[in-house]
Amino acid sequence: MKKKLFIILLTGLLAAGAFSCGSSDTQSGTDDTDLQSGQEETSENENEVTEEDGIRKEVIYTDKELNLAGESGPFQYTIAAIQVSKITALTETAAELLDIEKDKAVTLVSIQASAENTSDNTNSFYIGQAQLTSNTKEQADSDMFFSDCIEGEFLGKVVHEGTLVYILPKTEAEQLNRITLHIDGPCDEDYESIGEDVKIDIKIKK
């Protein structure tokens, strides 16, 4: 329960459905074949400050209509939303859980991601293991404790989705204006490559 409370606080507006592990369905995803941006950006709740369970969170940027879409091999993927926040652990317990220094603000990036296998075959695409790099020259893996478990194996035509959480201890949130997600290309049941590696550039327009 405490983990769920922390996730709700950290991911904020992006927390809907955040507790499913590799959720899937058979509905069709986006038909877009090239990376494209949503027509509108959502900046509501910026600079909102909340304190709960020993964590102080200040929202710096939110775009719930990011909708960057693309494809690799038989997979279609979407980065639906992003939120950038500044978080501070106010207690030793919170600092230990977040693995950060007490009373020192760090940057947290929450991303909603999904992938769809358009083939009847069993294929793998590990969007949940996307690595993040930033304009501040920091590199990070998604936090395994706070991120959703987005299943990488797709048994035919299914969709997996969830929220990825990245903690950037060396980056000031106000300095973050661009991130890139790096995802290994998909493979089939024999671990043979069936698509190109993916790079997704996201501009943070504060």
BAZAVO-267927 format. One line per 8 residues: their letters; for each residue x, y, z of C-alpha. Coordinates in Angstrom, 2 decimals, always signed. Layout:
a> X/Y/Z ~ ...
***
This chain:
mkkklfii> +0.00/+0.00/+0.00 ~ +2.81/+2.45/+0.86 ~ +4.37/+1.81/-2.55 ~ +1.06/+2.68/-4.22 ~ +0.80/+5.90/-2.22 ~ +4.32/+6.89/-3.22 ~ +3.57/+6.15/-6.89 ~ +0.41/+8.25/-6.81
lltgllaa> +2.35/+11.15/-5.32 ~ +5.31/+10.84/-7.69 ~ +3.46/+10.32/-10.97 ~ +0.60/+12.71/-10.22 ~ -1.65/+13.18/-13.24 ~ +0.01/+10.24/-15.00 ~ -0.84/+7.73/-12.26 ~ -4.05/+6.40/-13.79
gafscgss> -3.69/+2.68/-14.31 ~ -0.22/+2.78/-12.82 ~ -0.53/-0.36/-10.75 ~ -1.14/-2.94/-13.48 ~ +1.79/-5.16/-14.40 ~ +1.99/-5.46/-18.15 ~ -1.66/-4.66/-18.78 ~ -2.86/-5.69/-22.23
dtqsgtdd> -5.83/-5.70/-24.55 ~ -6.65/-6.54/-28.15 ~ -7.88/-3.16/-29.29 ~ -6.15/-1.53/-32.22 ~ -3.59/+1.17/-31.38 ~ -2.42/+4.16/-33.40 ~ -2.19/+3.89/-37.20 ~ +0.58/+6.48/-37.43
tdlqsgqe> +3.82/+5.25/-39.02 ~ +5.97/+8.31/-38.37 ~ +6.77/+10.15/-35.19 ~ +4.15/+12.82/-34.69 ~ +3.26/+15.30/-31.99 ~ -0.17/+15.98/-30.54 ~ -1.65/+19.28/-31.59 ~ -2.10/+20.55/-28.07
etsenene> +0.03/+20.64/-24.96 ~ -1.29/+20.51/-21.44 ~ +0.47/+22.68/-18.88 ~ -2.11/+22.63/-16.10 ~ -0.97/+21.98/-12.55 ~ +2.51/+23.41/-13.23 ~ +4.20/+24.69/-10.06 ~ +1.65/+22.82/-7.95
vteedgir> +3.34/+21.75/-4.70 ~ +2.24/+18.76/-2.64 ~ +3.68/+17.13/+0.47 ~ +2.80/+13.61/+1.55 ~ +4.53/+10.65/+3.21 ~ +7.74/+12.64/+3.66 ~ +8.03/+13.72/+0.02 ~ +7.69/+17.24/-1.36
keviytdk> +6.79/+17.39/-5.05 ~ +6.64/+20.46/-7.28 ~ +5.30/+19.95/-10.80 ~ +7.42/+21.80/-13.35 ~ +5.90/+20.62/-16.63 ~ +3.03/+18.40/-17.78 ~ +1.95/+17.40/-21.29 ~ -0.93/+14.93/-21.25
elnlages> -1.38/+15.16/-25.02 ~ +2.17/+14.46/-26.15 ~ +1.16/+11.49/-28.35 ~ +4.48/+10.73/-30.04 ~ +3.92/+7.62/-32.15 ~ +6.03/+5.42/-34.38 ~ +6.76/+1.85/-35.37 ~ +9.56/-0.71/-35.49
gpfqytia> +9.00/-4.01/-37.26 ~ +5.52/-5.31/-36.35 ~ +5.29/-3.00/-33.33 ~ +3.52/+0.34/-33.01 ~ +4.39/+2.45/-29.98 ~ +3.11/+5.65/-28.38 ~ +4.55/+8.00/-25.79 ~ +1.26/+9.50/-24.64
aiqvskit> +2.22/+11.89/-21.84 ~ +5.09/+13.27/-19.79 ~ +5.47/+15.05/-16.47 ~ +8.61/+16.65/-15.04 ~ +8.71/+17.33/-11.31 ~ +11.11/+18.41/-8.61 ~ +11.01/+16.11/-5.59 ~ +12.60/+16.37/-2.17
altetaae> +12.78/+13.69/+0.53 ~ +11.85/+15.34/+3.82 ~ +12.48/+12.28/+6.02 ~ +15.18/+9.64/+6.21 ~ +12.61/+6.96/+5.40 ~ +11.56/+8.70/+2.18 ~ +15.19/+9.38/+1.25 ~ +16.05/+5.71/+1.70
lldiekdk> +13.06/+4.57/-0.34 ~ +13.85/+6.96/-3.18 ~ +17.60/+6.34/-2.86 ~ +18.31/+10.08/-2.79 ~ +19.83/+12.52/-0.32 ~ +17.50/+13.95/+2.32 ~ +16.47/+17.60/+1.80 ~ +18.12/+17.77/-1.64
avtlvsiq> +15.80/+18.31/-4.63 ~ +16.16/+15.97/-7.60 ~ +14.34/+15.75/-10.92 ~ +11.70/+13.12/-11.59 ~ +10.36/+12.31/-15.08 ~ +7.15/+10.28/-15.49 ~ +6.23/+8.95/-18.94 ~ +3.15/+7.09/-20.16
asaentsd> +4.15/+4.54/-22.80 ~ +2.42/+1.78/-24.76 ~ +3.32/-0.73/-27.47 ~ +1.20/-2.92/-29.73 ~ +2.20/-6.09/-31.56 ~ +0.39/-6.07/-34.91 ~ +1.48/-9.64/-35.73 ~ -0.17/-12.92/-34.78
ntnsfyig> +3.28/-14.22/-33.83 ~ +4.83/-14.07/-30.38 ~ +7.36/-11.23/-30.43 ~ +9.24/-9.16/-27.86 ~ +9.70/-5.41/-27.54 ~ +10.96/-4.06/-24.22 ~ +9.62/-0.52/-24.15 ~ +9.55/-0.81/-20.35
qaqltsnt> +13.36/-0.98/-20.37 ~ +13.81/+2.25/-22.30 ~ +16.89/+4.21/-21.24 ~ +16.68/+7.98/-20.90 ~ +19.32/+10.55/-21.79 ~ +18.95/+14.29/-21.30 ~ +20.31/+17.63/-22.48 ~ +21.96/+17.82/-19.04
keqadsdm> +24.16/+14.84/-20.03 ~ +22.54/+12.45/-17.58 ~ +21.59/+8.85/-18.39 ~ +19.09/+6.80/-16.41 ~ +17.16/+3.55/-16.43 ~ +13.51/+3.53/-15.37 ~ +13.15/+3.05/-11.62 ~ +12.08/-0.58/-11.14
ffsdcieg> +10.35/+0.13/-7.82 ~ +8.15/+3.02/-8.96 ~ +7.66/+2.20/-12.65 ~ +4.97/-0.13/-13.93 ~ +5.98/-3.61/-14.98 ~ +5.40/-3.31/-18.75 ~ +5.58/-6.84/-20.13 ~ +8.09/-7.23/-22.97
eflgkvvh> +6.73/-10.45/-24.49 ~ +3.66/-10.06/-26.70 ~ +1.63/-13.22/-27.34 ~ +0.15/-12.18/-30.66 ~ -1.92/-9.04/-31.19 ~ -1.90/-7.44/-27.76 ~ -1.09/-4.06/-26.22 ~ +1.10/-3.46/-23.16
egtlvyil> +1.18/-0.06/-21.45 ~ +2.16/+1.68/-18.25 ~ +4.04/+4.53/-16.58 ~ +7.83/+4.76/-16.54 ~ +9.52/+6.76/-13.78 ~ +13.05/+8.15/-14.03 ~ +14.98/+9.88/-11.24 ~ +17.75/+12.29/-12.32
pkteaeql> +19.78/+13.19/-9.22 ~ +22.26/+15.45/-11.04 ~ +19.75/+17.47/-13.03 ~ +17.86/+20.61/-11.98 ~ +14.30/+20.33/-13.27 ~ +14.34/+23.90/-14.61 ~ +17.35/+23.03/-16.81 ~ +15.69/+20.04/-18.44
nritlhid> +14.50/+20.95/-21.93 ~ +15.02/+17.75/-23.92 ~ +15.14/+14.02/-23.26 ~ +15.67/+11.03/-25.53 ~ +14.34/+7.51/-24.97 ~ +16.47/+4.65/-26.32 ~ +14.74/+1.29/-26.90 ~ +16.28/-1.90/-28.29
gpcdedye> +14.62/-3.12/-31.48 ~ +12.07/-5.97/-31.32 ~ +12.88/-9.64/-31.80 ~ +10.97/-12.84/-32.52 ~ +10.73/-16.08/-30.50 ~ +14.17/-17.14/-31.79 ~ +15.67/-13.82/-30.63 ~ +16.20/-12.76/-34.23
sigedvki> +15.91/-9.03/-34.89 ~ +12.67/-7.99/-36.60 ~ +12.96/-4.22/-36.32 ~ +15.26/-1.25/-35.84 ~ +16.35/+0.24/-32.53 ~ +14.18/+3.19/-31.51 ~ +15.15/+6.71/-30.45 ~ +12.39/+9.07/-29.34
dikikk> +13.24/+12.75/-28.84 ~ +10.95/+14.68/-26.50 ~ +11.14/+18.46/-26.21 ~ +10.11/+19.94/-22.88 ~ +8.56/+23.32/-23.63 ~ +8.32/+25.15/-20.35
***
